[in-house]
Amino acid sequence: MRYRELGRTGWRVSEVSFGAWAIGGSWGDVDDAQSMEALHAAVDAGVNFIDTADVYGMGRSEKLVARLRRERKDEIRVATKAGRRLSPHTADGYNGANLTAFVEESLRNLEMETLDLVQLHCPPAEVYYRPEVFGALDGLVAAGKIRHYGVSVQKVEEALKAIEYPNVQTVQIIFNCFRHRPSGLLFEQALRRRVGILARVPLASGMLTGKLRAGSEFPAGDHRNFNRNGEKFDVGETFSGVEYGEALEAVEELRAAVPDGMTMTQFALRWILMFDGVACAIPGGKRAAQVRENCAASGLPPLGEAAMAAVRRIYDERLRTAVHHRW
């Protein structure tokens, strides 16, 4: 496992880390014993950074991460998120009282005295234009409840606005072979300001593993079933906003660019790691074998120019028109 600086936090984090959405819920059936095996496999492979959220199973994911921290002596940095518990999910809900309550609940779930990193969880765009929200987060830092804070965003424009606030340390955004736009101005500005970029949904909801087929079926509780058209949350979270059939065709083209000795999954993750603007990718995994395959991508050779050019071409020809302007 290789490690990279996470913005100005002073932390060096595993460039392939662990996204803990799937072990909380919304990805079909989840078995806690199996999830713990996956978490331990991640740490065994060198992962020292885990990303979770209070709404992943309404505390379930955070509590599993707390259990991992009890069972391991390794130093593990934990990022969580706050805001999506709001109902309705409005900009006005992002106030000092609510953020404090969310943070205190995460402190209990994670069994921590101070949260390492708290991220606003894809709030309405208006939130980024309210300095008082970031002032409230500064207050939580001053109170010793959190060490650092950042944002998880849907759109590049939201990220660019967020990093104008001097104490935003990280930006989490969808970045993968289907979603190239962050690698332009956002990465340039993040590097200049020393803001850490967390590449989420790196495998496009499993599409970039190359294991899905036209006839693949998903359980009722899996967002790949119930959110294909954005019924529950932003459609960009599911298959990166690419129509299922079109995504399958793009994957078939990408498959030809995968070097020998590398799986499709590892190719997709290694592509992300070719960008200096990325601090880490945060693929999920409900099974230990998935996690080991993900983590092995860090130790693989860099992709050659031909492979990088193939990804650019497929994006430009097949996907750019549908996704580039939207996020």
N, C-alpha and C positions, 0 to 999 in steps of 0.2 A: 504494500500500500504506500502510495506517495501522499504527501501533505502539502497544503497551500495556506497562505496567510488569509485569514478571514477579516478583510477590511482593516480597521484600526483597533480591533478588539485585543490584539496581541496573541490571539490563538492561532495555532496551526491545526487545521482540521483535515481529516481524511478526504481526499478529492472525490472518492465515492463514499458517500455517507448513507444514512438510513432514513427513509421517509416512512413515518408511522401511521399514515392514514389507513392503509389496508388492514392493519391489525386492530383498528378501532371499529371499523364498519364501513358500509356502503360499497363493499367489494364482495358481496355474497357471504356465505357462512364463514365464520372465523372461530378457530379453536385456540383458546388461550395457551394451552400447553405447546401447541405447534408454533404459536407466535413467540413464545419465550425461546424456543429452539432457534427460531430465525434471528431473534435479537442477540442471542449468545453467539451464533455463527458470525454475525456482523462484527462483534467485538473481537472474536477470535481472528478475523481477517484483517484487523487493524482499524476498524471504524471507531472513531472517537467523537462523533457528532451525530445526534439524532434529532430529527425534526418531527414535532407532533403538534397537536392543537386540542383545546378544551372540548371542541365539538366532535372530535373523532371518537364516536361511540359515547359521547357525553361523559367524558372522563375515563373511559375504558382504556384508551391508548396511553394516556398519561400515567395511569396506575400501573400498567404493564412496564412502562419505562422506569417507574419508581422501583418496581420489583427487581428489574435488571440491575439498577444501581445498588440495591441492597446485596445482590448476589455476586457482584464483581467489584474488585478493588481498583480496576482501571479508571483513569480519569476520563469521564465522559461528559462532554458539553451537551446540554439539552436546550433546544429552541422550542418554544410553544407559541401559540397564537391566541388572540383575543378579539372578540367583537361579533363573531357569527352566532353567538347565543342570543343576540338581540332579536326580539320579535315585537314589532316589525324591525327589519334591519335598515335603519335610517341613520343619516349623518348625525342627527341630534342625539342618538344613543351613544355616540362616541364622546362621552363626557368623563370628567374626573371620577365621579362616584361610580359609574358603571365599570370603567377600566380598573379601578381599584378592587371592586368586587370580583371581577374576572381573574385578576392577578392573584388575589387571595385564595380563590378556589383552586387555581392551578398550583399554588404553593402547597396546598393540602394534598391534592392528587399526586403531585410529584415528590412529596415529602422533602421539600427543600426549604431552606431559610431564605434564600435569595434565588430568583430565577436567572439563569444565565442570559437568555435572550428572549424577549417578547416581541412578537410581530403583530401589527394590526392585520386582521385577517380579511383581506380583499374588501375593504370598506367602500361605501359609495364614493365616487370621485370627489364630491364636495368636501369630504373630510381632509383631503390634502391641501385645501385652501383655508383651513382653520388652524392657525398657529396655536390656539389654546389647547388643541388635542395633543400636540407635541409638547406643550408646556406641562400638561398633566403627566405625560410619560417622564419628562425631566423630574417632576416631583416624586414619582415612584422610584426613580434612580436615587434621588437625594434621600428618600426614606429607607433605602436599603432593601427594597422589595425586588428590584430587578437590577442587573448589572448593565445590560445594554438593551437597546430596542432597535427595531427595523420595521419593514413593511412587507406584506405579501400582496402583490398587485395582479390585476388582470391585464393592464395596458401599459405600454412603454411610456405614454404621456404621463400616467400616474406616477411611475417610477421616477421620471425626470423631475417632476414637481416635488416628490418626497425627499429626494436627496439634496434639495436646496436647504432643508433643515439641518443644521450643523451636527446634530447628535444622532441622526439616522445612520446606523452602522451597516445595515444589510438590506438588500432587496431580494425578495424571492419572486421569481417570474418563470412562466413556462418558456422553456428553451429546449428545442430538440430538432431532429432532422426535418420535422414538419413545420417548425416555427422559428424562422431565422431572424426576424426583425430586431430582437434585443441586441444582436451582435454588432449593430451599427452604432448610432449615437449613444445609446444607453451604456454599452460597455466602455466606450471611450470616456464618457463622463464619470462612470463609476471608478475606473482606474485612476483618473485624475484626482478624484476626491477620496480615493482609498475606501470605497464602499464595497463590501463583499457581496457577490452575486451567488445566490443559491438557485440552481437550475432545477425547477420542479417539473413534474410530469415528464421526466426525461425519456420515458419509453412510450409516450402517447397512449396511456391507459392499456398498455400491453400490446398495442398494435405493432410497435417496433421490435418486439421479440421475434416477429415472424411466425408465431405459433397460432395466430387466429386465422379462421377460414370463413368463407361466405356463410356456412351453416353453423358457425359457433353460436352457442346459446349461453345466456347469462342469467343467473338467479334473479328473482324479483327484487331482492334487496341490493343488487349490484347497480351502481350508477351507469354502467355501460348498457344496462337495460332501460332504466327509468329516466335517464337524462340525455338521451341522444339528440334531442331537439331543444335542450335547455329548459326542460320542464321544472327542474328543482333549483338549479343554479346555472351559472354561466356555461353555455354550451362549449366554450373553449376548454373546459376542464375535462371533457369526455372525448377521447380520440383527438385531442388538441383542436377540436372544432372542424376536423376534416370529415366529410361524408364517408360512411363506412366502406362502401364499395370502392370509392376513389382511393381511400387509404390503403386498401388491400392491393390495388394495382400499383400504387407507388412503392409499397414494400417489395413487391415482386421485382420491380426495376432496381431497387436498392440492393436486393440480394446479390445481384451480379457484381457489386462493388466490394463485397465483404472478402477480406483477405483470407487465405488458408490459415487454419489454426485459430480462428476467431468466430464466435457465434454471432448471429444477427444482433442479439441483445448487447453483447460486448462491443460490437461495431457502433451501435447507436450511442452507447455511453462514451466510447473512446472519441467519437466525433465531437461530443460536447467538451471533452477535456482538451481538445486541440485549441481552445480559445482561452487566452490568458485572462480575459475578463471574468471567467468563472472561478469561484472559490471551490465549489463542490457541486456535484450532482447528487440528488437525493431520491434514488429509486426506492420504491417500496418492495416488500417481499413478505409473503405469508408463510413461506417454507424455507428451511435452511438451505436447501439446494439452490433455490433462486438467489438467495443472498450471496452465496459463495460465487455463483456465476457472475453476478453483478460486480462484486468486489474485485474479481480477477481482472476486470477491464483496466484497472489502474496500472497493473504491471505489464500490459501489452505494449508493443512498439507503437510509435506515432503512426497515424495514417499517412499514406503517400499523397502527393498532389493529385494523382488520377482519381483516387477514391474521394477526396474532398471536392474535386471538380464534378464528379458524378452526382454527389448529393446536391450541389448547387444547381446543376442542370435539372434534376428531377424536381427540385423545389420550384425553380423558375417556370418550368414547362407545365407542371401539374397542379401546384399548390398556391403559388404566390397570389394569383388573382383572387382566390377565395379567402385567404387568411391574412395576408400581409397588412392590409389597411385596417383590419378589425381589432387587432390587439398589439 
